[in-house]
Amino acid sequence: MKRITLIRHGKSRWDLPALSDHERPLAPRGKRDSARMAAWAANHLPAPDLLLISTARRARATAKRYARIWPEARCIHLDELYLAGASALQDYLSGVDEIHGHVALVGHHPGLSQLAVRLAPEAGRWLVPKAAEPGAIEEPTLVTAAICSLAVPIRRWRELVPGSGRLDGLCTPRASPRLTPGSTCRFARLRAQLRLDAKALRAALAGARMPSPEAVHKQRGRIKRLRALLRLSAAAWSGTEFEERLRGLAGRYAALRDSDVRRVLKLDGLDAAQWREHREKRWRRDLPESRRQAARAHLTTLIESVAHCPDAALSDDELGTSLRASYRRARRGWKRIRTQPGADVPHRWRIRVKRLLLQLGILPDSPPLALALKRLDRLAELLGRHHDFALLLTQLPPEAAEALAGDMSKLLARACRRGERLFSKRRPAWLDRALTAG
């Protein structure tokens, strides 16, 4: 096993036009951030055998902080690393002496960012999307002073090829670690996703204006993912307690969403002005400022609990056990719909399928997982359409309702066939492979 640590230099000064790009020094913020990141690395990363440093002044100044915490590492300054691209960096790493098991690079964007995604494609999901200039396409970016740790399961450096590594750790100076290195990588992913969704939902609830239908849909999605991940990690903290508190908020957003669906289907009998007024009243009644304030306080408590939860609180094996239990619940829903059909059975099955889909998102990317996620997403879409048709069914005259009921039966039959591909086995091979990948 080889390890690569990518370190981008700290924020540099741009207010010295007389200096060349190569000679630009660190800004005060860059000095503070680099020192903070070096302190984090000292506590969380193993010391590298080799520290390769760009000869740019800002990179050398950044590397000094790491040379102090890793005194045993051999430091080499290389002109080739200055503004080098991903291919050049990979070629250089492929020629490293085999006695070195862990190599750290101190360099520049976009080379380091592109190298991270090149070696571990899943890194693109975790790096910060930024555009090089206004109007340009956003691309995954390792921000200034950030650290990215990659684990590469190879024996020799010359075996290094695109896609051969996996993201094992990521930390930025403006946030808590998004991924913490070690065997608890999956739990760190879960914690990072919980924090991101909780912060986004808290910010959305801070607004006084009524959200648009699109915003309601997005916030409902965040609440669903929060509840799914809290259930998955209930053993690490009071996940069940937090999930129960979010249930009421989810119900109020669901009522708003159903109202919006009726509007789209023209079932409410209101014109545009009347609909806006009705929706505004419902928003003020169901989610007044006092209730939104209580929800924000609850989310703040959740964010703090997640931040202070130790990395060792939940192992990969425990997470795997929870995911298998979630799969079995979704499987029971599929079996029940075939043996005990009822009005609410498809909707309950859809909830379990959607929950499993959201929970599997914390696993590293792998071909068996990608295929399963695609099938689960299609199944959830079919069951969602069935649920929307059920809302419509109660508003139609008998003749139209009878025709729609036939369409619903066809949708349910298609969903059962798709479910058979996923849930026919008690312990599917695709889930075992997804849990052992990466």
Sequence and secondary structure as in RCSB ss.txt:
>XXXX:A:sequence
MKRITLIRHGKSRWDLPALSDHERPLAPRGKRDSARMAAWAANHLPAPDLLLISTARRARATAKRYARIWPEARC
IHLDELYLAGASALQDYLSGVDEIHGHVALVGHHPGLSQLAVRLAPEAGRWLVPKAAEPGAIEEPTLVTAAICSL
AVPIRRWRELVPGSGRLDGLCTPRASPRLTPGSTCRFARLRAQLRLDAKALRAALAGARMPSPEAVHKQRGRIKR
LRALLRLSAAAWSGTEFEERLRGLAGRYAALRDSDVRRVLKLDGLDAAQWREHREKRWRRDLPESRRQAARAHLT
TLIESVAHCPDAALSDDELGTSLRASYRRARRGWKRIRTQPGADVPHRWRIRVKRLLLQLGILPDSPPLALALKR
LDRLAELLGRHHDFALLLTQLPPEAAEALAGDMSKLLARACRRGERLFSKRRPAWLDRALTAG
>XXXX:A:secstr
 EEEEEEE   B  S TTS GGG  B HHHHHHHHHHHHHHHHHS   SEEEEESSHHHHHHHHHHHHH TTSEE
EEEGGGTT  HHHHHHHHHTS TT SEEEEEE TTHHHHHHHHH GGGGGTSEEEESSTTS EEEE  TT EEEE
EE  SSGGG  TT  EEEEEE TTSS SB SSTTHHHHHHHHHHHHHHHHHHHHHT  S   HHHHHHHHHHHHH
HHHHHHHTTTTTTHHHHHHHHHHHHHHHHHHHHHHHHHHTT S   HHHHHHHHHHHHHHHS HHHHHHHHHHHH
HHHHHHHHS GGGS HHHHHHHHHHHHHHHHHHHHHHHHS  SSHHHHHHHHHHHHHHHHTTS   HHHHHHHHH
HHHHHHHHHHHHHHHHHHTTS HHHHHHHHHHHHHHHHHHHHHHHHHHSSSS HHHHHHHH  
